[in-house]
Amino acid sequence: MKKGLKEFDVDIYNLSNKKHEYEFEVTDGFFEQLPDSFLHKGNLNVKLSLDKSETMLQGMFKIAGSVEIACDRSAELFDFGIDTNDKLIFKYGDEYRELTEDIVVIPRSSPKINVAQYIYEFIVLAIPIKKIHPKFINPDMDEDDEDEEKEGDLIYSTGIAKSEEEETPEPDPRWAALANLKNEKPNK
């Protein structure tokens, strides 16, 4: 982690076995400190509830706010609202390793954990794969209707719409010949 992300360190060495509450602010500077971040602007509030026991720490992350992303359709930037609850379990072990996407083994000797990377990953996972600017979303249309509408008419560089009927190519005659061979009954 970069030096500027020290504010996301959680001292776990002297924690008693009970629930502990933390709060973090994620701003533009957070994303600038992360290498390879595709996000650059955002304003989010993170509440971390850390329940410590003898063998593990259970972290509940509540992340709310917005990040600036680019629309896949128009490349226009817009603020996308994030409101997510995520759970992460830190188990004590001999060395650091990720067992699953929500269980991480940390060395018993770790005096602290830095939660910045986990927060970033939860934010990224809350962003849909298809990022559409709100101005392109018709509130009366569900997602399946939107996909059918896009597939119904294809716009070409000439600007002329062609229907699916005009787009369907003629079948290859070689396939038709093979289909005929398949349908023929063998002579005995």
C-alpha positions as CSV (number, residue, x, y, z in Angstrom):
1,M,0.0,0.0,0.0
2,K,1.1,3.5,-0.6
3,K,2.0,5.8,2.2
4,G,-1.1,8.0,1.8
5,L,-3.4,5.0,2.6
6,K,-2.2,4.7,6.2
7,E,-5.5,6.1,7.4
8,F,-7.0,2.8,6.3
9,D,-4.9,0.9,8.8
10,V,-6.8,-0.9,11.6
11,D,-4.7,-1.7,14.7
12,I,-5.8,-5.3,15.6
13,Y,-3.0,-6.3,17.9
14,N,-4.5,-4.8,21.1
15,L,-8.1,-5.2,20.2
16,S,-10.3,-6.9,22.8
17,N,-12.7,-9.7,21.9
18,K,-15.8,-7.6,21.1
19,K,-17.3,-5.5,18.3
20,H,-15.3,-2.4,17.2
21,E,-16.6,0.4,14.8
22,Y,-14.5,2.4,12.3
23,E,-15.4,5.0,9.7
24,F,-13.5,6.0,6.6
25,E,-13.9,8.6,3.9
26,V,-13.1,7.7,0.3
27,T,-12.4,10.7,-1.9
28,D,-10.5,11.3,-5.2
29,G,-7.2,11.1,-3.4
30,F,-8.0,7.5,-2.4
31,F,-8.2,6.4,-6.0
32,E,-5.1,8.3,-7.0
33,Q,-3.1,6.3,-4.4
34,L,-4.2,2.9,-5.8
35,P,-2.1,1.5,-8.7
36,D,-4.1,0.4,-11.7
37,S,-7.4,2.0,-10.5
38,F,-9.9,2.6,-13.3
39,L,-11.8,4.9,-10.9
40,H,-10.5,8.4,-10.4
41,K,-13.3,10.4,-8.7
42,G,-15.6,9.5,-5.9
43,N,-17.1,10.5,-2.6
44,L,-18.0,7.6,-0.3
45,N,-18.5,6.9,3.4
46,V,-17.3,3.5,4.7
47,K,-18.5,2.1,8.0
48,L,-16.6,-1.0,9.2
49,S,-17.9,-3.1,12.0
50,L,-15.1,-5.5,13.2
51,D,-16.1,-8.3,15.5
52,K,-12.9,-9.8,17.1
53,S,-12.7,-13.3,18.6
54,E,-9.8,-15.5,19.5
55,T,-9.5,-17.1,16.1
56,M,-10.8,-14.5,13.6
57,L,-12.1,-11.0,12.8
58,Q,-15.4,-10.6,11.1
59,G,-15.6,-7.4,9.1
60,M,-18.9,-5.9,7.9
61,F,-18.3,-3.1,5.4
62,K,-21.2,-0.6,4.7
63,I,-20.2,1.6,1.7
64,A,-22.4,4.4,0.5
65,G,-21.8,7.3,-1.9
66,S,-21.0,7.7,-5.5
67,V,-18.1,7.3,-8.0
68,E,-17.6,8.9,-11.4
69,I,-17.7,6.3,-14.3
70,A,-18.0,6.5,-18.1
71,C,-21.1,5.4,-19.9
72,D,-20.4,2.4,-22.1
73,R,-22.8,3.8,-24.7
74,S,-21.8,7.4,-25.0
75,A,-18.5,7.6,-23.0
76,E,-20.0,10.4,-21.1
77,L,-19.0,10.7,-17.4
78,F,-21.6,10.4,-14.7
79,D,-21.9,9.8,-11.0
80,F,-23.0,6.3,-10.1
81,G,-24.5,5.7,-6.7
82,I,-23.0,2.9,-4.5
83,D,-24.8,1.4,-1.6
84,T,-23.4,-2.0,-0.6
85,N,-22.9,-4.2,2.4
86,D,-20.0,-6.7,2.3
87,K,-18.6,-9.2,4.7
88,L,-14.9,-10.3,5.0
89,I,-13.5,-12.7,7.5
90,F,-9.9,-12.5,8.6
91,K,-8.7,-15.8,10.1
92,Y,-5.4,-16.1,12.0
93,G,-2.8,-18.4,10.4
94,D,0.9,-18.7,9.7
95,E,1.1,-16.6,6.5
96,Y,-1.0,-14.2,4.5
97,R,-3.2,-15.9,1.8
98,E,-6.7,-15.6,0.4
99,L,-8.7,-18.8,1.0
100,T,-11.9,-17.6,-0.8
101,E,-13.2,-14.3,-2.0
102,D,-14.5,-13.5,1.5
103,I,-12.0,-15.3,3.8
104,V,-8.4,-14.0,4.2
105,V,-5.8,-15.6,6.4
106,I,-3.5,-13.1,8.2
107,P,-0.4,-13.9,10.2
108,R,-1.0,-14.2,13.9
109,S,1.8,-11.6,14.4
110,S,0.1,-8.9,12.3
111,P,-0.2,-5.7,14.4
112,K,-2.6,-4.2,11.8
113,I,-4.5,-4.7,8.6
114,N,-4.9,-2.2,5.9
115,V,-8.5,-2.3,4.5
116,A,-8.0,0.1,1.6
117,Q,-7.7,-2.6,-1.1
118,Y,-10.7,-4.5,0.2
119,I,-12.8,-1.3,0.2
120,Y,-11.7,-0.6,-3.4
121,E,-12.6,-4.1,-4.5
122,F,-16.1,-3.8,-2.8
123,I,-16.7,-0.5,-4.6
124,V,-15.6,-2.0,-8.0
125,L,-17.9,-5.1,-7.4
126,A,-20.8,-2.8,-6.8
127,I,-20.5,-1.2,-10.3
128,P,-22.4,-3.2,-13.0
129,I,-20.6,-4.6,-15.9
130,K,-22.9,-2.7,-18.3
131,K,-22.5,1.0,-17.3
132,I,-25.3,3.0,-18.9
133,H,-25.9,6.8,-18.2
134,P,-29.2,7.4,-16.5
135,K,-30.4,9.5,-19.5
136,F,-30.4,6.4,-21.7
137,I,-32.5,4.3,-19.2
138,N,-36.2,4.3,-19.9
139,P,-37.9,3.7,-16.5
140,D,-40.9,1.9,-18.2
141,M,-38.6,-0.6,-19.9
142,D,-37.0,-3.5,-18.1
143,E,-33.5,-4.8,-18.9
144,D,-34.8,-7.6,-21.2
145,D,-36.9,-5.2,-23.3
146,E,-33.8,-2.9,-23.6
147,D,-31.7,-5.8,-25.0
148,E,-34.5,-6.7,-27.5
149,E,-34.8,-3.1,-28.6
150,K,-31.0,-2.9,-29.3
151,E,-31.1,-6.2,-31.3
152,G,-34.2,-5.3,-33.3
153,D,-32.7,-2.6,-35.4
154,L,-29.1,-2.4,-36.5
155,I,-27.8,1.1,-37.4
156,Y,-25.0,1.1,-40.0
157,S,-22.5,3.9,-40.7
158,T,-24.8,5.2,-43.4
159,G,-27.4,5.9,-40.7
160,I,-30.0,3.6,-42.4
161,A,-31.7,1.1,-40.1
162,K,-32.0,-2.4,-41.4
163,S,-34.5,-4.9,-39.9
164,E,-33.5,-8.4,-38.8
165,E,-35.3,-9.8,-41.8
166,E,-33.1,-8.0,-44.2
167,E,-30.0,-9.0,-42.2
168,T,-30.6,-12.8,-42.3
169,P,-28.1,-14.2,-44.8
170,E,-29.0,-17.0,-47.3
171,P,-27.9,-20.4,-46.0
172,D,-24.7,-21.8,-47.4
173,P,-25.6,-24.4,-50.1
174,R,-22.9,-26.8,-48.8
175,W,-24.8,-27.1,-45.5
176,A,-28.0,-27.8,-47.4
177,A,-26.3,-30.6,-49.3
178,L,-25.1,-32.1,-46.0
179,A,-28.5,-31.8,-44.5
180,N,-29.9,-33.7,-47.5
181,L,-27.3,-36.5,-47.0
182,K,-28.3,-36.7,-43.3
183,N,-32.0,-37.1,-44.1
184,E,-31.5,-39.8,-46.9
185,K,-32.3,-43.3,-45.9
186,P,-29.5,-45.8,-46.5
187,N,-30.1,-48.3,-49.4
188,K,-30.0,-51.9,-48.3
